[in-house]
Amino acid sequence: MRPFRSVTGRAAVLDRADVDTDQIVPKQFLKRIERTGFGEFLFYDWAQEPDFELNRPEAEGAKILLTGRNFGCGSSREHAPWALQDWGFEAIVAPSFGDIFRTNCVKIGLVPVVLPQDEVKELMQDPAELTVDLAAQTVGPYSFEFDSFERHCLLEGLDDVARALRHEEEIAAFEAAHPPRFATTAL
């Protein structure tokens, strides 16, 4: 995972509440095991509608998604954040997120920012260029709270494996001091 400090760019507006992970990436596209290639299936059913928000020219190349409350609710599929990131989004700003979805975003470096609904609505009025700054904890003129541990991991680009590898010497010392009870190589 690469470090995230800030992103400046066009914001796409998806002014919908309760967007389910099944809508973000439908079940028929979940057969892949790699994390890439899901962007083309992002909001697949909605994208068939000519008037869909992300089909509009002003959404092209957007790095930030402004959306409604309870974004990413529903099932715990990891594919939803993968699809959003693969499409090109680096940050999502909403009044609230589904808990598991939010956690899955943080684990891959997609920054989920919570702002009050009235502030999100105001940002939606002029989304042409926006800055999400995790280091300063601001989106445009607004400040936001962010869990300090998750913020540190995002700023440093530390996923679960990278955090564990920072303790490689201690892990090796523990393993050396505690030999296995059974020969695990014979299994």
Backbone torsions as a table, in degrees:
resi	resn	phi	psi	omega
1	MET	NA	135.3	-179.8
2	ARG	-88.0	150.3	178.4
3	PRO	-61.4	146.6	176.4
4	PHE	-123.2	122.2	174.3
5	ARG	-109.4	-54.2	179.8
6	SER	-158.5	162.8	174.0
7	VAL	-139.3	135.3	174.8
8	THR	-122.2	130.9	179.7
9	GLY	173.6	-174.9	178.4
10	ARG	-66.7	144.0	175.5
11	ALA	-112.6	136.2	173.8
12	ALA	-95.2	144.8	-178.8
13	VAL	-109.7	122.9	173.6
14	LEU	-125.2	83.0	-172.7
15	ASP	-81.2	70.5	-179.8
16	ARG	-136.3	139.9	177.0
17	ALA	-96.0	158.9	174.5
18	ASP	56.2	43.6	177.5
19	VAL	-75.9	116.1	-174.5
20	ASP	-83.1	150.4	177.7
21	THR	-61.7	-25.8	176.3
22	ASP	-68.4	-27.3	176.0
23	GLN	-81.5	-33.8	-179.5
24	ILE	-64.3	-47.2	174.4
25	VAL	-145.4	109.9	-176.9
26	PRO	-63.8	154.9	-173.5
27	LYS	-56.6	-32.8	-175.8
28	GLN	-65.8	-11.3	-178.7
29	PHE	-104.1	12.8	-174.5
30	LEU	-94.4	18.9	-176.2
31	LYS	-85.9	-11.6	-179.1
32	ARG	-80.9	151.3	178.0
33	ILE	-106.6	-16.1	177.4
34	GLU	-84.3	162.4	-176.1
35	ARG	-86.8	-3.3	-176.9
36	THR	-107.9	164.1	176.2
37	GLY	90.2	4.6	-179.0
38	PHE	-90.3	-14.8	-177.7
39	GLY	-57.8	-35.7	-179.2
40	GLU	-67.8	-15.5	-179.9
41	PHE	-103.4	4.5	-178.2
42	LEU	-59.7	125.7	-179.0
43	PHE	50.2	42.6	-171.2
44	TYR	-51.1	-49.1	-177.2
45	ASP	-66.9	-43.6	179.5
46	TRP	-67.3	-35.4	-177.0
47	ALA	-64.6	-15.8	177.3
48	GLN	-73.0	-19.0	178.7
49	GLU	-81.2	127.6	-177.7
50	PRO	-60.8	-27.2	-177.5
51	ASP	-90.5	4.1	-177.6
52	PHE	-58.1	137.0	-173.5
53	GLU	-51.9	-42.9	-177.0
54	LEU	-80.3	-5.2	173.9
55	ASN	-84.7	-12.6	-177.2
56	ARG	-74.3	147.3	-178.2
57	PRO	-55.6	-35.0	-177.7
58	GLU	-69.2	-14.1	177.5
59	ALA	-89.8	-13.8	-177.1
60	GLU	-62.1	128.7	178.5
61	GLY	76.7	9.6	-179.0
62	ALA	-64.5	139.4	178.4
63	LYS	-106.2	-13.8	-176.5
64	ILE	-125.6	137.5	176.6
65	LEU	-112.5	123.6	174.1
66	LEU	-102.0	125.1	-174.3
67	THR	-146.5	178.8	-175.9
68	GLY	-85.1	-178.9	-176.6
69	ARG	-65.1	155.2	175.0
70	ASN	60.0	38.2	-180.0
71	PHE	-71.1	134.6	179.2
72	GLY	81.4	24.2	177.0
73	CYS	-73.1	174.2	176.6
74	GLY	99.5	-144.0	-174.3
75	SER	-70.2	169.5	-173.2
76	SER	-94.0	23.7	-174.8
77	ARG	-62.7	127.7	178.3
78	GLU	-69.9	-20.6	-176.1
79	HIS	-62.3	-27.4	-178.0
80	ALA	-63.4	-52.5	175.8
81	PRO	-63.5	-34.8	178.2
82	TRP	-60.6	-43.2	-179.5
83	ALA	-64.7	-42.8	179.0
84	LEU	-62.3	-44.3	179.8
85	GLN	-68.4	-40.6	-179.8
86	ASP	-65.7	-30.5	177.6
87	TRP	-69.9	-25.4	177.5
88	GLY	127.7	-3.0	179.4
89	PHE	-74.2	139.4	176.3
90	GLU	-112.8	-19.5	179.7
91	ALA	-148.8	148.5	176.9
92	ILE	-127.2	131.4	-179.3
93	VAL	-117.4	124.1	-177.8
94	ALA	-152.6	161.6	175.6
95	PRO	-68.9	-25.9	177.1
96	SER	-165.4	161.1	-178.5
97	PHE	-131.3	155.1	166.8
98	GLY	-63.0	136.9	-173.5
99	ASP	-58.2	-49.8	-177.3
100	ILE	-67.4	-40.1	177.6
101	PHE	-58.4	-47.1	-179.8
102	ARG	-58.6	-45.8	178.8
103	THR	-61.5	-43.1	178.8
104	ASN	-62.5	-36.1	176.4
105	CYS	-61.4	-50.8	-178.0
106	VAL	-59.6	-39.5	-177.3
107	LYS	-64.7	-21.7	179.6
108	ILE	-109.1	0.1	178.0
109	GLY	91.5	13.9	173.9
110	LEU	-93.0	118.9	-168.5
111	VAL	-87.9	114.2	177.3
112	PRO	-94.5	114.4	-176.6
113	VAL	-108.7	130.2	177.7
114	VAL	-102.2	124.4	173.7
115	LEU	-129.1	154.6	174.7
116	PRO	-57.6	149.7	-175.1
117	GLN	-56.4	-40.5	-178.6
118	ASP	-65.7	-32.7	177.3
119	GLU	-71.8	-39.6	176.9
120	VAL	-62.5	-44.3	179.5
121	LYS	-60.0	-40.0	179.2
122	GLU	-65.9	-40.9	177.1
123	LEU	-63.3	-32.7	180.0
124	MET	-66.7	-20.5	-179.3
125	GLN	-69.1	-30.6	-179.5
126	ASP	-142.8	76.4	-174.8
127	PRO	-88.3	10.4	-172.5
128	ALA	-51.7	-50.8	176.9
129	GLU	-143.3	132.3	-174.0
130	LEU	-142.7	151.1	174.6
131	THR	-120.0	127.1	170.1
132	VAL	-105.6	114.6	-176.3
133	ASP	-115.6	102.4	-179.2
134	LEU	-70.9	-35.3	179.4
135	ALA	-60.9	-45.1	179.9
136	ALA	-89.8	-10.1	-177.5
137	GLN	57.4	53.0	177.8
138	THR	-134.8	150.7	168.8
139	VAL	-127.6	111.3	-174.7
140	GLY	55.0	-127.9	-178.1
141	PRO	-84.8	-0.8	-172.3
142	TYR	-104.6	145.1	175.9
143	SER	-97.9	152.8	176.4
144	PHE	-139.0	157.5	175.9
145	GLU	-91.5	150.8	176.8
146	PHE	-151.6	137.1	178.3
147	ASP	-52.5	128.8	-172.4
148	SER	-65.2	-37.9	178.6
149	PHE	-66.9	-47.1	178.9
150	GLU	-63.1	-39.4	178.3
151	ARG	-61.1	-46.8	178.0
152	HIS	-57.7	-46.1	-179.7
153	CYS	-61.7	-43.1	179.0
154	LEU	-66.3	-44.3	-179.8
155	LEU	-62.8	-34.8	-178.6
156	GLU	-92.0	-9.4	-178.2
157	GLY	72.0	37.6	-175.5
158	LEU	-103.3	110.0	170.8
159	ASP	-88.6	-175.5	-177.0
160	ASP	-59.0	-42.5	-178.8
161	VAL	-67.5	-45.3	-179.6
162	ALA	-61.6	-37.9	177.2
163	ARG	-64.8	-41.8	179.0
164	ALA	-64.7	-40.8	-178.2
165	LEU	-66.1	-20.5	175.5
166	ARG	-67.2	-16.2	-179.9
167	HIS	-113.9	26.1	-175.2
168	GLU	-58.0	-42.1	-178.9
169	GLU	-66.2	-42.8	178.9
170	GLU	-65.6	-37.3	178.8
171	ILE	-65.5	-44.3	179.1
172	ALA	-62.7	-41.1	178.9
173	ALA	-64.7	-41.7	177.7
174	PHE	-62.7	-46.3	-179.6
175	GLU	-60.8	-40.7	-179.8
176	ALA	-66.3	-35.1	-179.2
177	ALA	-80.9	-12.9	-177.9
178	HIS	-130.8	77.2	-178.9
179	PRO	-63.3	151.1	-179.8
180	PRO	-65.9	149.6	179.0
181	ARG	-73.3	-25.6	-177.6
182	PHE	-125.5	153.3	177.2
183	ALA	-73.1	102.2	-176.5
184	THR	-78.3	-18.5	179.2
185	THR	-74.4	-17.5	179.9
186	ALA	-82.0	-11.0	-177.0
187	LEU	-78.7	NA	NA
